[in-house]
Every structure is written in structure tokens, then in C-alpha cells.
Amino acid sequence: MRKILFFLLISNFFYAQWSISNADRALLINIYNATDGENWNRTWDLQEDPRNWFGVVVKNGLVAELNLSGNALRGAFPATIASLTKLTKLDLSNNQLTGELAMGVSSLSLLTKLDISNNRLTGDPASAMAGLGKLEDLGLGGNLFTIADADGMLQNFNNLKFLNIADLGLTTVPATIAAFPNLETLLLDNNPIVANGYGNLAGLSKLKTLSLSGTGLSQIPTQVSQLTQLTSLDLNNNHLTEQNTAGLAPLINLEWLSLEGNQFSQVPPQLAQLQKLQSLNLGRNKISANLATITALPNLQQLFLHNNLIAGNFPSSLLGMPKLMMVNLNSNQLSGELPDQLPAITHLSNNRFSKTDLSNYITDFAEQTDLDYSPQRYDDIKTVLAVVGQPAKLEQSLSGDYSFSWFKNLDEKLNATTENLTFSSVENTDFAVYTAEAYSYGVLGNTILFELSLFREPITLADALSTSENPELKGISIYPNPTKDFINIINVKTKIEKIVIYDLSGKVMLSDTKQKIDVSILPSGVYLLSLKTDSGVKSFKFIKQ
């Protein structure tokens, strides 16, 4: 009898060392090994109990949830997951998984959440999801799927509340969606939906969040205007202007609206109707003035106006907004003395404020405002022509109490620390794009009050002979301009050494050496392409639509 009791005690001890069975633990370790677990962002200590592993939720001795989103998983989709039959939530989104969705996933009948979005998965996932009728949250977007029948794939998911089918090549909103009575969030980003392809949005009475970023919209679809219960709407990276946004006016329950990366030259007047707005994003447009519409929004707390064309003093009309806590005006053309009462969080980097303007405000109101102000810009884009073997000088306008640094091709730091950059005898390798950084800081006692970097706009040192006389350089051109996706470089007689594309604030956006450059990821706007060849440097401005 004593031997039996001892055996039972020993058996229980070995069983109790983990919160789950050895079989389930082995399955998790297999997933870990198959997806390069040692190089995950947050790895597992295999000596610890699985309930302490990142992303693992254990309930009643079973693995109930597995959330490894954004954890740098690599390799083929781990088929072993299908053996964790008690899973209710599975999130492997934002990783680098490849291959097809494992067929065995269809046996995970308890799943209420499946998110595999933003990986590199291929094939058609329809069959692998056929048995998942309890799903409430489904994320498929941002993969390389080839979907034969979107309606057929979604037809058994009537319990869905959240659906991500972004970037799947859809030209119409699937008809099945119209039959989802509980759908609250729908992501359709980066699908090439045709103008009449939005009809199936009608009747989604519980939809609160809709994302149509990058779908090619040139006006607000009627079906979107009818979704008056929406509280969140994303229309980023489309072709909207203030002349074709009348469809926004009926959406009076919106609290969050993003119109970043469109073609607005002023704030759409319809926004004044959206009295419940708390967050508004108008960044990366072409807005230069007329911000009065924004002041009609009494509940606005966050305002994004970065990467526009707003010039002059800080827009004082924003200062009287009672609930505005954060404003982002980065990468505009603002200058001058700052007003006394900026919002509690204010972003002003990449404008043209002087050291005096900024240091005065920081000295007087440092405790009032969390101010993001460095770096600033100054001077204009410029080209200086030079001849090999002759001296040349690149100038900038600042002088005084600064530490200077010069950069070649916008990223290679030079040894020069002088106000201006001089070349005693220009060589072919000197033809490039240069910027100067002027660094300054202020102290009070032992306390650093501010640290400021100012960058001049790019200045190009170009071969005078190549630019004006060299037929090889004259023959270079780019097309199409404007463009939506690719820039092609016609270049017959010269060798391309480097291509740098930067925005008008001087920020490097792309770098390449190919004659066909994918610019589809760039926001709409005007850019400068600097082409370095063995015959010299040539620059082009182009418009990304």
C-alpha cells in the first residue's frame, strides 16, 4: 500500500511541474522552433512554466489563447497549431510567416478570434477556415493570398464583429458582408475598389469603425455617407479634395477622422458639422491656410497638420480651442515668435523657427508645454555648379554660437565643422547632395534648457560642364510625371551610382540604384529626385499622386 501511495505522489509531482500537459507543451515548443523562436522579439524561457511564456494564456490546464502579434516570427505557418484544439483566440499578425494557412486550422472550432494579417501568406485560405463558425474577430489583410471567391470564403461567419480584409486585391466590397448583423469594425485598406463597388456597405447598422485608406477614392461614396452611426473613419492616402467631400457632413457621430495623404489645399468646410470630433488628422496634404473651420470643433482634443504648407506665425486661431490638448505641425513653414499659450503637447519640428524664438518660449513656458521643436530647417534648396580641379564653396546663412556638421548625400557625416564647406580642388567624387547641421544648446546653471539642431535645405554640388554641356547627362529624363506607382529613368550613356528621393523638408524618403523605382509607398506630394551618375549629378522634381 505504501509503495502505491509513493508511486502516486511521484506521478503527481512530475505531472504538476507544468500548468499544461507535456503534449501541449511540446506543441508550443514545436511552434517556437519552427518560427525561429530564439530570434523573436520576446522569446520564451523553456525552463519556465508555459503559463509564463509571452502570449500564452492557460485556462483550466489548457492552452486557450496564443497571441504572438508583432513578435518577429519567421518561416512557414506552423501547422502544429491545429493540434491545440482548445484554442479560443489565435493572433499571429504582423510577422513574417510564409506558405499557406494550415488546413488543420479548420478543426479549431472554438476559435472566436483568428488574426493572421500582415504576414506573407499565400494561396486561398477559404478551405482552411471552413469550420470556424464561431469567429467574431477575423484578420486576413496584408498577405499575398489569391482569393477565388471572397463571398464564399466569408459566408459562414455571421458572428463577426471585426473583419480585416485589407490589401487583398478586392475590387468590390463582398456581398456577404451586408449580411453580417453584428459587424462593428471593417478594414478594407489598399484594395482597388471601383467607384460603384461600395454598395454592400449599405445597411451595416452596427458598424462603428470603417477604414478605406488607399482605396483610390476621389469622392465619398454614398453608402459611406449613410453610415451615420460611424464613430471612426480612415480615408488616408486617397485622392480627395475639399471640393468632393460633401459626403462627410452627415457623419455627425464621428469622433475620430483621418484624411492624411490626400489633396486638400484647405480644410474641408464640411468638417464644421462634425461637432463630436475628438481626433482629426489632416497631415501630408497641401493645406496652406484657412484653418478657421477647425475652430468650430468644440470637442477636438488631437489635431494633426504635419507635412503641409502652412507658413507664417503659429496659427493663433487654434489657441482658443477649449479641449485641444495636442497639435502636430511638424514639417510646415512656420516661423516667428511663439505665442504664450501653446497646447499642452505641441510638435513643431522641421519648421523655420529660429533659436531665439524657441529658446525664449522654452525659458518662459517649459513647464506648460511638452514641446517637440528639434530639428528646424533654414535656407532654401540650392545647386552650386563647379568644375573638376577648381575650388568651390557651399554656403549657409547661420553664424555665431553653433557647432557645425556637414553631411554628404544626406546621411554620410563629413569631418568638416566649419560654417561653410569649401573644396580646394573639386574631384568627381565630390559631386553630391550636402546638408549642414547647426547645433546649439542653452543652459541655466547645471540644467540644459534646450537642445536644438537646425538643418539647411539640401545644396547640390553639380558638375558645371556635365550639367550644361555633357550630352550624356542631358539625355537623362524621368517618366511618368506625375506618377502613382513607379518612376522610370531614361538613361542610355551614363552609369547610375546612386538615386536619392527626398521630400521638400529634406527628409530622405527612398534610396536606390535602379532605373525603375517603386514610389507607391510615398504619400501624395512633391519630391526631389537626385541622380548621381559617373557623368555628374542631375535633379528632378516629380509629383506623387
C-alpha positions as MATLAB code, in Angstrom:
seq = 'MRKILFFLLISNFFYAQWSISNADRALLINIYNATDGENWNRTWDLQEDPRNWFGVVVKNGLVAELNLSGNALRGAFPATIASLTKLTKLDLSNNQLTGELAMGVSSLSLLTKLDISNNRLTGDPASAMAGLGKLEDLGLGGNLFTIADADGMLQNFNNLKFLNIADLGLTTVPATIAAFPNLETLLLDNNPIVANGYGNLAGLSKLKTLSLSGTGLSQIPTQVSQLTQLTSLDLNNNHLTEQNTAGLAPLINLEWLSLEGNQFSQVPPQLAQLQKLQSLNLGRNKISANLATITALPNLQQLFLHNNLIAGNFPSSLLGMPKLMMVNLNSNQLSGELPDQLPAITHLSNNRFSKTDLSNYITDFAEQTDLDYSPQRYDDIKTVLAVVGQPAKLEQSLSGDYSFSWFKNLDEKLNATTENLTFSSVENTDFAVYTAEAYSYGVLGNTILFELSLFREPITLADALSTSENPELKGISIYPNPTKDFINIINVKTKIEKIVIYDLSGKVMLSDTKQKIDVSILPSGVYLLSLKTDSGVKSFKFIKQ';
ca = [
       0.000    0.000    0.000;
       2.807    2.378    0.914;
       4.505    1.642   -2.404;
       1.312    2.529   -4.290;
       0.939    5.818   -2.394;
       4.579    6.670   -3.073;
       4.130    5.956   -6.781;
       1.031    8.198   -6.919;
       2.857   11.004   -5.135;
       5.813   10.787   -7.522;
       3.491   10.681  -10.559;
       1.567   13.758   -9.366;
       4.820   15.595   -8.765;
       6.010   15.122  -12.339;
       2.576   15.944  -13.755;
       2.255   19.074  -11.625;
       5.552   20.624  -12.698;
       3.779   22.276  -15.676;
       0.405   24.039  -15.811;
      -0.428   22.204  -19.064;
       0.129   18.688  -20.303;
       3.510   17.626  -21.637;
       1.863   17.064  -25.007;
       0.605   20.668  -25.251;
       3.914   21.992  -24.006;
       5.675   20.012  -26.737;
       3.312   21.525  -29.318;
       4.200   25.038  -28.165;
       7.914   24.262  -28.286;
       7.456   22.933  -31.816;
       5.829   26.241  -32.822;
       8.699   28.107  -31.148;
      11.355   26.148  -33.034;
       9.516   26.264  -36.364;
       9.250   30.067  -36.320;
      12.805   30.978  -35.235;
      11.844   31.438  -31.603;
      15.366   32.248  -30.463;
      15.191   35.439  -32.519;
      11.688   36.533  -31.535;
      11.327   39.994  -30.063;
      10.135   38.363  -26.844;
      11.415   34.811  -26.574;
      10.302   32.014  -24.268;
      12.361   30.650  -21.408;
      11.734   26.964  -21.986;
      12.737   26.195  -18.399;
       9.753   28.161  -17.094;
       6.131   27.094  -16.902;
       4.307   27.759  -20.219;
       1.781   29.983  -18.460;
       4.664   32.461  -18.023;
       5.579   32.446  -21.712;
       4.810   35.619  -23.653;
       1.471   35.437  -25.437;
       0.316   32.146  -23.891;
      -2.906   32.111  -21.867;
      -3.653   28.944  -19.906;
      -7.131   28.191  -18.568;
      -8.070   25.034  -16.680;
      -4.833   23.345  -17.684;
      -5.344   24.007  -21.397;
      -3.824   26.473  -23.874;
      -6.763   28.799  -24.507;
      -5.093   31.763  -26.221;
      -1.926   32.344  -28.234;
      -1.042   35.952  -29.088;
       2.340   36.405  -30.797;
       1.465   39.514  -32.800;
       4.460   41.560  -33.937;
       6.957   39.150  -32.394;
       9.227   38.568  -35.437;
       8.040   35.021  -36.227;
       9.651   33.684  -39.416;
       9.160   30.606  -41.525;
       6.181   28.659  -42.794;
       2.858   28.893  -40.985;
       3.203   26.393  -38.100;
       0.782   23.544  -38.827;
       1.247   22.274  -35.259;
      -1.138   24.988  -34.060;
      -4.021   22.890  -35.360;
      -3.365   20.380  -32.563;
      -4.077   22.971  -29.839;
      -7.738   22.082  -30.122;
      -8.949   24.190  -27.174;
      -7.695   27.481  -28.550;
     -10.271   30.262  -28.468;
      -8.024   33.096  -29.680;
      -5.099   32.952  -32.108;
      -3.206   36.089  -33.136;
      -0.106   35.729  -35.328;
      -0.482   39.095  -37.081;
       2.363   41.418  -38.083;
       5.032   38.764  -38.502;
       6.891   37.243  -41.462;
       5.124   33.901  -41.851;
       5.070   32.348  -45.299;
       3.324   29.487  -47.093;
      -0.359   28.626  -46.882;
      -2.673   28.664  -43.897;
      -2.572   25.114  -42.490;
      -5.664   23.087  -43.401;
      -5.879   21.771  -39.855;
      -6.856   25.241  -38.605;
     -10.415   24.429  -39.701;
     -10.623   21.954  -36.790;
     -10.145   24.749  -34.211;
     -13.897   25.052  -33.847;
     -13.715   27.021  -30.578;
     -11.874   29.971  -32.117;
     -13.559   33.329  -31.640;
     -10.515   35.239  -32.917;
      -8.160   34.448  -35.793;
      -5.772   37.197  -36.854;
      -3.070   36.317  -39.366;
      -2.957   39.740  -41.033;
       0.228   41.383  -42.284;
       2.314   38.308  -42.981;
       3.452   36.827  -46.307;
       0.945   34.013  -46.554;
      -0.105   32.697  -49.952;
      -2.809   30.533  -51.502;
      -6.541   30.693  -50.809;
      -7.381   30.460  -47.079;
     -11.061   29.617  -47.614;
     -10.834   25.851  -47.057;
      -8.587   26.186  -44.011;
     -11.201   28.389  -42.304;
     -14.285   26.427  -43.263;
     -15.095   25.121  -39.779;
     -14.622   28.333  -37.813;
     -18.246   29.333  -37.422;
     -17.776   30.933  -34.004;
     -15.354   33.601  -35.190;
     -16.080   37.124  -34.012;
     -12.715   38.618  -34.976;
     -11.071   37.743  -38.322;
      -7.921   39.363  -39.718;
      -6.672   38.311  -43.162;
      -5.419   41.571  -44.673;
      -1.907   42.376  -45.773;
      -0.972   38.937  -47.108;
      -0.295   37.529  -50.581;
      -3.455   35.444  -50.773;
      -5.087   34.568  -54.071;
      -8.772   34.588  -53.205;
     -11.023   32.978  -55.781;
     -14.356   33.841  -54.137;
     -14.402   36.377  -51.304;
     -18.131   35.891  -50.743;
     -17.768   32.139  -50.497;
     -14.855   32.475  -48.119;
     -16.837   34.672  -45.711;
     -20.285   33.150  -45.971;
     -20.250   31.131  -42.720;
     -19.044   33.912  -40.400;
     -22.290   35.534  -39.347;
     -20.976   36.260  -35.830;
     -18.208   38.580  -36.990;
     -17.748   41.862  -35.153;
     -14.291   42.670  -36.536;
     -13.129   41.973  -40.109;
      -9.799   42.887  -41.702;
      -9.681   42.134  -45.424;
      -7.270   44.929  -46.363;
      -4.852   44.696  -49.271;
      -6.301   41.544  -50.830;
      -6.899   42.877  -54.360;
     -10.670   43.251  -53.921;
     -12.441   45.438  -56.479;
     -15.814   45.418  -54.699;
     -16.964   45.089  -51.121;
     -18.030   41.417  -50.757;
     -21.812   40.978  -50.773;
     -21.615   38.588  -47.812;
     -20.638   41.493  -45.564;
     -24.068   43.043  -45.947;
     -25.483   40.039  -44.060;
     -23.246   40.431  -41.002;
     -25.684   41.776  -38.385;
     -23.080   42.391  -35.669;
     -20.184   43.823  -37.669;
     -18.636   46.766  -35.802;
     -15.213   47.180  -37.462;
     -14.342   46.755  -41.145;
     -10.885   47.304  -42.649;
     -10.739   47.495  -46.448;
      -7.465   49.413  -46.851;
      -5.414   49.249  -50.054;
      -7.967   47.353  -52.102;
      -8.513   48.768  -55.639;
     -12.262   49.139  -55.130;
     -14.061   50.583  -58.172;
     -16.300   53.629  -57.851;
     -19.516   51.576  -57.804;
     -18.053   48.822  -55.624;
     -19.243   50.101  -52.236;
     -22.900   49.124  -52.483;
     -22.643   46.284  -49.971;
     -21.758   48.691  -47.161;
     -25.376   49.802  -47.041;
     -27.350   48.505  -44.086;
     -24.426   47.812  -41.726;
     -26.320   49.423  -38.871;
     -23.856   48.429  -36.120;
     -20.675   49.444  -37.960;
     -18.687   51.896  -35.835;
     -15.222   51.788  -37.441;
     -14.536   51.839  -41.184;
     -11.110   52.068  -42.845;
     -10.834   52.842  -46.565;
      -7.225   54.024  -46.690;
      -5.586   53.697  -50.106;
      -8.669   52.527  -51.986;
      -8.422   55.187  -54.706;
     -11.339   57.325  -53.548;
     -11.899   60.609  -55.375;
     -15.148   61.306  -53.539;
     -17.054   59.978  -50.522;
     -19.250   57.021  -51.581;
     -22.974   57.489  -50.936;
     -23.047   54.275  -48.911;
     -20.404   55.683  -46.558;
     -22.354   58.914  -46.079;
     -25.341   56.826  -44.990;
     -23.403   55.157  -42.157;
     -24.299   57.947  -39.757;
     -23.577   55.767  -36.717;
     -19.840   55.665  -37.525;
     -17.527   56.916  -34.797;
     -14.214   56.233  -36.589;
     -13.371   56.701  -40.291;
      -9.995   56.344  -42.019;
      -9.726   57.837  -45.530;
      -5.930   58.169  -45.672;
      -3.955   58.101  -48.923;
      -6.743   58.726  -51.393;
      -7.443   61.482  -53.954;
      -9.905   63.615  -52.020;
     -10.037   67.410  -52.292;
     -12.137   69.963  -50.438;
     -14.433   70.095  -53.488;
     -15.550   66.452  -53.237;
     -16.045   65.792  -49.527;
     -19.684   66.813  -49.120;
     -20.375   63.224  -48.081;
     -18.657   63.836  -44.742;
     -21.314   66.245  -43.468;
     -23.931   63.606  -42.481;
     -21.413   61.669  -40.337;
     -22.198   63.700  -37.244;
     -21.258   60.958  -34.765;
     -17.626   60.752  -35.866;
     -15.140   61.071  -33.029;
     -12.026   60.031  -34.997;
     -11.343   61.032  -38.605;
      -8.149   60.689  -40.650;
      -7.738   62.372  -44.033;
      -3.954   62.153  -44.198;
      -2.253   61.952  -47.579;
      -4.998   63.383  -49.774;
      -5.015   66.541  -51.921;
      -6.551   69.209  -49.724;
      -5.342   72.784  -50.196;
      -7.574   73.948  -47.366;
      -9.558   72.372  -44.554;
     -12.807   70.855  -45.943;
     -15.687   73.095  -44.807;
     -17.900   70.064  -44.117;
     -15.786   69.263  -41.067;
     -17.546   72.039  -39.157;
     -20.625   69.767  -38.990;
     -18.732   67.076  -37.092;
     -19.202   68.519  -33.627;
     -18.252   65.304  -31.808;
     -14.807   65.022  -33.371;
     -12.065   64.413  -30.827;
      -9.204   63.494  -33.175;
      -8.611   64.910  -36.668;
      -5.701   64.039  -38.965;
      -5.087   66.304  -41.973;
      -1.368   65.553  -42.284;
       0.501   65.187  -45.597;
      -1.793   67.371  -47.655;
      -1.191   70.764  -49.309;
      -3.001   72.937  -46.782;
      -1.548   76.445  -46.608;
      -4.181   78.492  -44.786;
      -7.835   78.850  -43.791;
      -7.818   76.863  -40.556;
     -10.927   78.613  -39.229;
     -13.106   75.548  -39.883;
     -11.151   73.623  -37.262;
     -12.003   76.151  -34.558;
     -15.677   75.217  -34.963;
     -14.981   71.794  -33.409;
     -15.609   72.264  -29.664;
     -14.589   68.731  -28.603;
     -11.378   68.413  -30.610;
      -8.511   67.097  -28.486;
      -5.937   65.962  -31.073;
      -5.079   67.748  -34.317;
      -2.538   66.553  -36.910;
      -1.457   69.088  -39.562;
       2.072   67.787  -40.190;
       3.678   67.893  -43.655;
       1.541   70.656  -45.095;
       2.376   74.124  -46.479;
       1.325   76.283  -43.543;
       3.574   79.349  -43.379;
       3.974   82.417  -41.180;
       3.427   82.583  -37.438;
       1.930   79.834  -35.321;
      -1.818   79.784  -36.221;
      -3.286   81.732  -33.313;
      -6.833   80.639  -34.187;
      -6.035   77.230  -32.638;
      -5.221   78.726  -29.257;
      -8.825   79.381  -28.281;
      -9.992   75.790  -28.689;
     -11.086   74.717  -25.195;
     -10.245   70.993  -25.333;
      -7.286   70.926  -27.728;
      -4.500   69.096  -25.900;
      -2.205   68.068  -28.761;
      -1.328   69.676  -32.099;
       1.196   68.348  -34.617;
       2.518   70.998  -37.017;
       5.784   69.258  -37.903;
       7.228   69.857  -41.376;
       5.466   73.045  -42.363;
       6.961   76.505  -42.985;
       6.182   78.242  -39.700;
       8.435   80.877  -38.175;
       8.431   83.813  -35.771;
       7.860   84.331  -32.079;
       5.734   81.684  -30.395;
       2.548   82.724  -28.550;
       2.373   82.281  -24.783;
      -0.288   79.566  -24.501;
       0.506   76.630  -26.765;
      -1.441   73.359  -26.317;
      -0.054   71.019  -23.652;
       1.616   68.809  -26.300;
       2.889   70.697  -29.344;
       5.025   69.323  -32.200;
       6.880   71.961  -34.236;
       9.972   70.233  -35.609;
      11.046   70.757  -39.230;
       9.704   74.294  -39.487;
      11.728   77.518  -39.673;
      11.706   78.791  -36.117;
      14.911   80.485  -35.022;
      16.980   79.651  -31.976;
      15.784   82.877  -30.332;
      12.098   82.153  -30.974;
      12.363   78.707  -29.431;
      14.699   79.437  -26.543;
      12.563   82.345  -25.359;
       9.468   80.166  -25.201;
      11.234   77.251  -23.551;
      12.773   79.514  -20.937;
       9.414   81.061  -20.025;
       6.965   78.180  -20.530;
       8.953   74.935  -20.228;
       6.575   73.535  -17.595;
       3.461   74.487  -19.504;
       4.122   72.680  -22.780;
       5.694   69.393  -23.832;
       7.314   70.945  -26.901;
       8.861   68.908  -29.730;
      10.892   71.503  -31.646;
      14.146   69.980  -32.946;
      15.301   69.926  -35.680;
      14.348   73.091  -37.567;
      15.058   73.980  -41.204;
      16.531   77.079  -42.799;
      17.784   78.356  -46.192;
      16.420   77.049  -49.486;
      17.240   74.162  -51.797;
      20.173   75.240  -53.933;
      22.578   73.986  -56.625;
      26.198   75.137  -56.873;
      27.999   74.446  -60.152;
      31.685   73.528  -60.010;
      34.477   72.333  -62.283;
      36.825   69.435  -61.545;
      40.181   70.758  -60.364;
      38.785   74.156  -59.382;
      37.806   75.404  -55.887;
      34.153   75.522  -54.747;
      32.266   76.748  -51.704;
      28.927   75.653  -50.226;
      27.413   78.321  -48.000;
      24.716   78.519  -45.360;
      23.310   81.569  -43.625;
      23.801   80.855  -39.914;
      26.765   82.112  -37.944;
      27.611   82.555  -34.311;
      27.350   80.204  -31.361;
      26.738   76.916  -33.177;
      28.566   73.652  -33.673;
      28.508   72.806  -37.381;
      28.471   69.420  -39.109;
      28.230   68.672  -42.821;
      26.634   65.616  -44.407;
      27.137   64.186  -47.879;
      24.191   62.582  -49.692;
      22.114   63.471  -46.621;
      23.499   60.672  -44.455;
      27.333   60.430  -44.658;
      28.861   62.650  -41.969;
      31.971   64.552  -43.057;
      34.866   65.742  -40.907;
      34.171   69.388  -41.713;
      32.990   71.511  -38.755;
      33.134   74.951  -40.401;
      30.203   77.266  -41.106;
      30.675   76.804  -44.852;
      32.038   73.828  -46.758;
      34.957   74.529  -49.070;
      36.709   72.409  -51.686;
      40.231   73.484  -52.615;
      40.143   71.304  -55.722;
      36.884   69.587  -56.691;
      37.035   65.896  -57.607;
      34.429   63.835  -59.438;
      33.532   62.070  -56.192;
      32.601   65.413  -54.607;
      29.537   65.895  -56.809;
      26.699   65.049  -54.425;
      23.956   66.481  -52.221;
      25.017   68.182  -48.974;
      23.329   69.470  -45.844;
      24.656   71.426  -42.883;
      23.584   70.873  -39.282;
      23.972   73.729  -36.824;
      23.701   72.520  -33.234;
      23.108   74.738  -30.213;
      22.056   74.317  -26.606;
      21.174   76.595  -23.712;
      21.916   76.114  -20.026;
      20.845   77.663  -16.755;
      23.304   76.667  -14.054;
      23.725   72.913  -14.461;
      20.403   72.469  -16.246;
      20.179   72.171  -20.045;
      17.184   74.275  -21.039;
      17.067   73.342  -24.704;
      18.952   71.452  -27.402;
      18.395   72.492  -30.982;
      19.558   71.209  -34.370;
      18.986   73.344  -37.452;
      19.453   71.855  -40.932;
      19.856   73.836  -44.118;
      17.846   72.577  -47.067;
      19.850   70.339  -49.432;
      22.523   72.004  -51.510;
      23.783   70.127  -54.571;
      27.340   70.394  -55.823;
      26.992   69.701  -59.540;
      29.453   69.433  -62.415;
      29.104   72.642  -64.397;
      30.384   71.023  -67.562;
      28.202   67.961  -67.197;
      25.109   69.985  -66.381;
      25.439   72.481  -69.209;
      27.442   70.680  -71.895;
      27.673   66.953  -71.206;
      25.336   65.200  -73.685;
      25.230   62.060  -71.547;
      23.692   63.973  -68.649;
      21.405   65.971  -70.920;
      19.873   62.751  -72.183;
      18.600   61.672  -68.759;
      14.885   62.052  -68.084;
      12.181   60.547  -65.891;
       8.632   59.385  -66.597;
       5.747   59.381  -65.853;
       5.420   62.669  -64.005;
       3.052   62.842  -62.128;
       3.124   59.182  -61.091;
       1.137   56.841  -58.843;
       3.486   53.880  -58.549;
       6.784   53.856  -60.453;
       9.363   56.381  -61.653;
      11.307   55.222  -64.716;
      14.678   56.755  -65.561;
      15.725   57.047  -69.206;
      19.494   56.801  -69.105;
      21.410   55.481  -72.088;
      25.032   56.645  -71.792;
      25.791   57.030  -68.092;
      26.138   54.696  -65.134;
      23.799   55.311  -62.221;
      25.712   55.348  -58.948;
      23.003   56.456  -56.527;
      19.459   57.815  -56.531;
      18.082   59.704  -53.540;
      14.462   60.819  -53.252;
      13.612   63.288  -50.527;
      10.617   65.454  -49.652;
      10.656   69.233  -49.650;
      11.643   69.320  -45.990;
      14.867   67.500  -46.898;
      13.933   64.155  -45.364;
      15.269   61.114  -47.245;
      12.328   59.017  -48.384;
      13.963   56.439  -50.684;
      17.424   55.471  -51.876;
      18.084   53.194  -54.850;
      20.322   52.452  -57.827;
      17.735   51.014  -60.234;
      16.240   52.663  -63.312;
      12.722   51.748  -62.176;
      11.851   52.907  -58.675;
       8.741   51.902  -56.763;
       7.343   55.090  -55.178;
       3.871   53.704  -54.426;
       4.524   53.803  -50.680;
       5.196   57.552  -50.708;
       2.393   59.872  -49.566;
       0.977   62.185  -52.224;
       3.108   65.298  -52.705;
       6.075   66.894  -54.464;
       9.502   65.246  -54.216;
      13.038   65.858  -55.423;
      14.942   63.048  -57.132;
      18.722   63.498  -57.100;
      20.509   61.269  -59.609;
      24.255   60.692  -59.178;
      25.967   59.211  -62.232;
      29.543   58.791  -63.404;
      28.942   61.902  -65.544;
      27.648   64.135  -62.779;
      24.534   64.919  -60.768;
      21.106   65.771  -62.111;
      17.958   66.563  -60.142;
      14.274   66.334  -60.986;
      11.116   67.371  -59.209;
       8.182   64.992  -59.541;
       4.654   64.688  -58.225;
       3.458   61.534  -56.456;
      -0.325   61.294  -56.864;
];
